[in-house]
Amino acid sequence: MIRLIAGLGNPGSKYKETRHNAGFLFADCFATAMHSSWQEKKSFKALIAPLSGGDGALLKPLTFMNLSGDAVAAYARYYKIAPDEILVAHDELDLDAGTVRLKTGGGHGGHNGLRDIISKLGSRDFHRLRIGIGHPGSSAQVLNYVLGKPSPDDRISIISAVERTVDFATELLNGDFQPIMNQLHSKV
């Protein structure tokens, strides 16, 4: 069972539609589908949207990406949420735009938000929803690429992938990943 879904991104209007905010896009779509609304919780350095039933929440850190673990770990500790009850939605350079992958555990793969969550949780054993944003082709271009806006076609692909994933909201919350992996593990 998933009790916390954390969507990663950078706060502020400057970053709203950037590739790095794919996790925020997922969290916002999920909140809309669950008829939930965001509330700022300063003690967690995050926006929180409660999920129906009261035993779960969506979270968007109000810290920048590199400090995402502050909010995720604080919330998880306070509500005694184990790492395997957490799903982190984040942008993924190594996947084409419009591709999503569900994964459990593993390393950070160079993603600073994941790196910080692993460090602050003291565990790698959380679930990840990897939202493909494509790669610029050169590691020297990565920073500007992730902080830039996708092309119109890539944006449509990313939004479609997110919306398709939200269609599996019940299965995701139940932690029933295997039956939906074949559906999610394809390009839209």
N, C-alpha and C positions, 0 to 999 in steps of 0.2 A: 504494500500500500504506500502511495506517495502522499506525504503530508505537507511538503513544501516544494513549490515550483519556483525557482529563481530564474528570471530572465535577465541576462546581462546586457549592459550598454553603458553609455555615458549620459549623465543628466544634462539638461539644458537644450534650448531650441537650436543652438548651433549644431548639435549632433543628431537631432531628431530623425532624420531620414538617411543617416549614414549606414554603411555596411556593418560597422561595428555594433550597431544597435539592433541587429536582427533578433537578439534575445528579448529586448524590450518589445519589439513588434509582436513576437510570439506571446509574451505575457499579456499585452494589451488585447490581442485577439481572443486569448483564452478567457480573460476577465469578461469581455463582452459576451462570449458564448455562455458563460456561467452566470450572467446577470449580476456581476459583482462590480464594485467600484473601489477606486484607490483612495487610501487614507495615508497621510504622512505620519510616520511613527519615528520621531527623532531619536528615541532610545535605541532603535535598531538601525538608524541611518538609512531608512528605506521607505518606499511606498509599499503598503500592504493592501491586498484585496482578499478578504476572507472567502473561503469556498463553502458551498452549502454543506450543512451538517456540522459546521463549526470546528471540524478536526483537520483543517488544512488551510493553506493560504498560498497566494501568489506573492512574490516579492520582487521589487525592482530596487537595487541599491541606489542610494543617492550619492554615493562616493563615485569616483571615477573608476573605470574598468580595473585598473591595477590594484584597487583596494576593495574589490567585490567581496572578498572573504570576510571583511569586517561585519557587513550586514548579514550575510548568510550564516556565519558561525554564531553571531550574537542571537539571532532568531532561533537557530537550531538548539543552542544551549538552553535558552530560556524555556522553550517548549519541549525540551528533552526529545528532540527529533534525531534519530540515528542517521548516519550518512546514507544508508540504503533506503531511506524514506525521502530522499531529496532528489529532485530532477533539476538539472541546470541546463537552460536553453542558451545557446551561444552561437556566434558566427564562426564559420569554419572555412579558412582559406583553402584547405586541401580538397574541398568539394565544389563542384560546379554550382553556380547559382541555380536554384530550383531543386536541389538535391537535399534530402534530409537523411540523417542516420541516427539511430538510437543505439547507445552504447552504455555499458556498465563498467565502471572503474577505469583504470588506466592512468596514463600520465597527463601532463598538461599540453603536450605537443607544441610548446612555444607560446601558447595563449596565456597572457598575463593575468587575465581574470581567473582562469582555472588554476593557474599557479598559486595565486593568492588564496583561493578557496581551499585548495589542498593543504597549504601551509596553515591556515587558520583553523580548519576543521581537524587537522592532524590525521586526515584520511583521504584516500583516493577512491573509496568505495561508494561514491554517489553515482547516480545515473546522469547521462548527458544526452541532450537533444542537440545534435550538431546540424546547424543550418548553413548550407553551402552558400558562399558569396563569391566563389571563384578566386583566382590568384592573379596578381598583376604580371607574373612571369619573372620578376627579379626581386630578390629579397631586399634590395635597396629601395624599392618602391612600396613596400608593404605598409609602412606607417601612413603615407598619404592616401594609399588605396583604401585601407580600412576606415579611415576618417573621412573618406569622400563618399559621394552619393553614387549609387549604381546607375548604369545606363537604364533608360526606360524599359528595355526588354528584360534586363536582369532584375529590375525592380518587380516587374510583373511576375517573373519566375519565382522570386523569393516570397512574394505575398501569396502566390498560389500554393507554394509548398507549405507555408505556415498555416494557411486556411485548411489545407487538406489534413495536416497534422492535428489541428484543433478538432476536426471531425471525430478523432479518436480520444476525445477528452475523458470519457468514462473509463476506457481501457487504460489510458495513461495513469489516471488517479488510482485505479485498482492495481497498478503495477503488473498488469497482464500484457507484458511486452511482446512475447514471442508471436502470438497470433497477428500482431499488427506490423511486425518488422518487414515482412515481405511487401506490404503496402507502402510503408514509409521509405523503404530502401530503393526508391526508383526516382528518376528525374521526371518532373512534371512536363 
